[in-house]
Amino acid sequence: MNVTVLLANLATAVMTVLLFGLAPALQTVKQNIAEPLKDSGKGVSGGFRRGKLRNTLVVIEVALSIVLLVGAGLLMRSFMALQHVDLGLNPEKVLVGSLSFPPQQYKTAAARQRFFERFLQQMSGLKGIAAAALTSGYPPYSGTGGEVEIPGEKHAEKWIASFELCSEAYFTTLRIHHLRGRPLSQADMNGAHKVAVVNQAW
């Protein structure tokens, strides 16, 4: 959460309570309570009914206020918990952009590969950039979905996976830690064997 936005919302909530809570109280203090007391003495039954209705409304307002406070507290706790969720990557100081090719240029896969190679070299050489990578989607949930079949592995339900294309520096750029094996290398990018890195989302 943005700290500035959070403080602004808290200040707005406090000012709202002060404005709508203290204004009626100050107005009551300024009034002459002698006349309403005289009027209430003339009709005790009517004043009793009005007082009972007023007390009922106060109880309802207090109950609703408690419900709102509890809901706000739970929402705030959820926001704070989301700040500490492990995404498997570090999004701090990561700049994300998208590229689209002109209709009449880079029609072949080889031409696009050469463009991406030059693009990565230029981006990696810029001052202040520690690493640069290419990917077909944004983590943690992106890519193209499809069924997965593993030879020798039997399963009753369908195995669904999301496939995402990326360059060799993808894991270094996002600082993704791997549990077993190794991340991709330049040899994997240009090699004849098709390789993949499998992640566990849940």
C-alpha positions in Angstrom: 0.0 0.0 0.0 1.1 3.6 -0.6 1.8 5.2 2.7 0.8 8.7 1.5 -2.6 7.4 0.3 -3.1 5.5 3.6 -2.4 8.6 5.7 -4.6 10.7 3.6 -7.5 8.3 4.0 -6.9 8.2 7.8 -6.9 12.0 8.0 -10.1 12.1 5.9 -11.8 9.6 8.2 -10.8 11.5 11.3 -12.0 14.8 9.9 -15.3 13.2 8.9 -15.9 11.9 12.4 -15.1 15.3 14.0 -17.2 17.2 11.5 -20.3 15.1 11.7 -19.9 14.0 15.3 -19.0 17.3 17.0 -21.1 19.7 14.9 -24.5 18.4 16.3 -23.0 18.3 19.8 -21.9 21.9 19.6 -25.2 22.9 18.2 -27.0 21.3 21.1 -24.8 23.0 23.7 -25.7 26.4 22.2 -29.4 25.8 22.4 -31.6 26.8 25.4 -32.6 23.6 27.0 -35.2 25.2 29.3 -37.9 25.5 26.7 -37.7 21.8 25.5 -37.9 20.7 29.2 -41.1 22.7 29.7 -42.6 21.3 26.5 -41.7 17.7 27.6 -43.5 18.2 30.9 -46.8 18.8 29.1 -46.7 15.5 27.3 -44.8 12.8 29.3 -46.1 9.9 27.2 -45.2 11.5 23.9 -41.7 12.5 25.2 -41.2 8.9 26.5 -42.0 7.5 23.0 -39.7 9.9 21.3 -37.0 9.1 23.8 -37.4 5.4 23.3 -37.2 5.8 19.5 -34.1 8.0 19.9 -32.4 5.4 22.1 -33.2 2.7 19.6 -31.7 4.7 16.8 -28.6 5.3 18.9 -28.2 1.6 19.6 -28.6 0.8 15.8 -26.0 3.5 14.9 -23.5 2.2 17.4 -24.0 -1.4 16.2 -23.5 -0.3 12.6 -20.4 1.6 13.6 -18.9 -1.5 15.3 -19.6 -3.5 12.2 -17.9 -1.0 10.0 -14.9 -0.7 12.3 -14.5 -4.5 12.4 -14.8 -4.7 8.6 -12.2 -1.9 8.2 -9.8 -3.7 10.6 -10.1 -7.0 8.7 -9.6 -5.2 5.4 -6.5 -3.4 6.8 -5.1 -6.7 8.1 -5.7 -8.3 4.7 -3.8 -5.5 2.9 -0.9 -5.8 5.3 -0.8 -9.6 4.8 -0.7 -9.1 1.0 2.4 -7.0 1.4 4.3 -10.0 2.8 3.0 -12.7 0.3 5.9 -14.5 -1.3 5.5 -14.2 -5.1 8.6 -16.2 -5.8 10.2 -13.1 -7.4 11.3 -9.6 -6.4 9.3 -6.9 -8.3 11.3 -4.0 -6.6 13.0 -1.7 -9.1 11.8 -3.7 -12.1 10.6 -1.7 -15.2 8.2 -3.5 -17.5 7.3 -2.6 -21.1 5.7 -4.1 -24.1 6.9 -4.3 -27.7 4.9 -4.7 -30.9 6.3 -5.1 -34.4 5.2 -2.9 -37.4 3.1 -4.8 -39.9 5.6 -4.6 -42.7 8.8 -5.4 -40.7 10.3 -8.4 -39.0 8.0 -10.9 -40.7 10.1 -14.0 -40.2 11.1 -15.6 -36.9 14.9 -15.2 -37.7 14.4 -11.4 -38.2 12.6 -11.1 -35.0 15.2 -13.1 -33.2 18.0 -10.8 -34.5 16.0 -7.8 -33.4 15.5 -9.2 -29.9 19.2 -10.0 -29.6 20.3 -6.5 -30.5 17.6 -5.0 -28.3 18.8 -7.0 -25.2 22.4 -6.1 -25.9 21.5 -2.4 -26.1 19.3 -2.5 -23.0 21.9 -4.4 -20.9 24.5 -1.8 -21.8 22.5 1.2 -20.6 23.6 2.9 -17.4 21.7 1.9 -14.3 20.3 -1.4 -15.7 21.6 -4.5 -13.9 19.8 -7.0 -16.2 17.3 -7.2 -19.0 15.1 -10.0 -20.3 12.3 -10.8 -22.6 9.1 -12.7 -21.8 5.8 -13.4 -23.5 3.8 -12.6 -20.4 3.9 -11.0 -17.0 4.5 -13.1 -13.9 3.3 -14.7 -11.8 0.2 -15.8 -13.8 0.4 -15.3 -17.5 1.2 -17.2 -20.7 -0.8 -19.6 -22.8 -2.7 -22.4 -21.1 -2.8 -26.0 -22.3 -2.9 -29.6 -21.1 0.3 -31.4 -20.0 1.1 -35.1 -20.5 4.1 -36.7 -18.8 5.1 -40.2 -20.2 4.8 -42.9 -17.6 2.7 -40.7 -15.2 -0.9 -41.6 -14.8 -3.5 -39.1 -13.5 -7.3 -39.1 -13.3 -7.8 -35.3 -13.8 -6.4 -33.1 -16.5 -3.0 -31.4 -15.9 -3.3 -27.8 -17.0 -0.2 -25.6 -17.3 0.5 -22.1 -18.5 3.4 -21.8 -21.0 5.5 -18.6 -21.1 8.4 -17.9 -23.4 11.4 -16.1 -22.0 15.1 -15.3 -22.5 18.0 -16.7 -20.4 18.2 -13.6 -18.1 14.6 -13.8 -17.1 15.3 -15.4 -13.7 18.2 -13.2 -13.0 16.2 -10.0 -13.8 13.3 -10.9 -11.6 15.5 -12.5 -9.0 13.6 -15.7 -9.1 15.0 -18.4 -6.8 15.0 -22.0 -8.0 14.6 -25.0 -5.7 16.1 -27.7 -7.9 18.1 -27.8 -11.1 19.2 -24.6 -12.7 17.8 -21.7 -14.6 18.1 -21.2 -18.4 21.4 -20.4 -20.1 22.5 -19.0 -23.5 23.4 -22.5 -24.6 19.8 -23.5 -24.0 18.4 -20.7 -26.1 20.3 -21.7 -29.2 20.5 -25.4 -28.6 18.7 -28.2 -30.5 17.1 -29.6 -27.3 14.0 -28.0 -26.0 14.3 -27.2 -22.3 11.8 -25.8 -19.8 11.8 -24.6 -16.2 8.8 -25.8 -14.2 7.4 -23.7 -11.4 5.0 -24.4 -8.6 2.3 -21.8 -8.3 0.2 -23.3 -5.4 
